[in-house]
């Protein structure tokens, strides 16, 4: 259908199926934090409530695709709670503060593939950076291959929210 024959309200839905920044490795599990499960369930609930209000066929299709994606994600998810204290190693769900060679400190949170959000510095557990940080301790230096080349980071702090 031509764009000229659609109503503005047909474009109200932003239902694009996300492309995982770091796909889950073949045979890997769809790990997710408790907060991540809650966010996925809340989004699914909201979409199910708006399902009847989608007007254009494309909006209905996108809505249906997103609902199906969330259903599959929740069905395949494996909930991982934070490990017991002491929190001396980086594990799934950790918030890790690292120091770059130039002195800049950045906080990353290691989350599930469906939770990753670069704008919040939430990285997927299967991303190259998270893989490099896993099982490491405060004070350790970690080599990480970034798109700009190899970097060396120092782990400054580990916490779990």
Secondary structure, DSSP 8 states (H G I E B T S, - for coil): --GGGS-GGGG---------SS---TT--EEE-HHHHHHHHHHHHHHHHHGGG--SHHHHHHHHHHHHHHHHHHHHEEE-----S---S--TTEEEEEE-TTS-EEEEEEE-TTT-BGGGTEEETTSHHHHHHTT--TT-EEEEEETTEEEEEEEEEEEE-
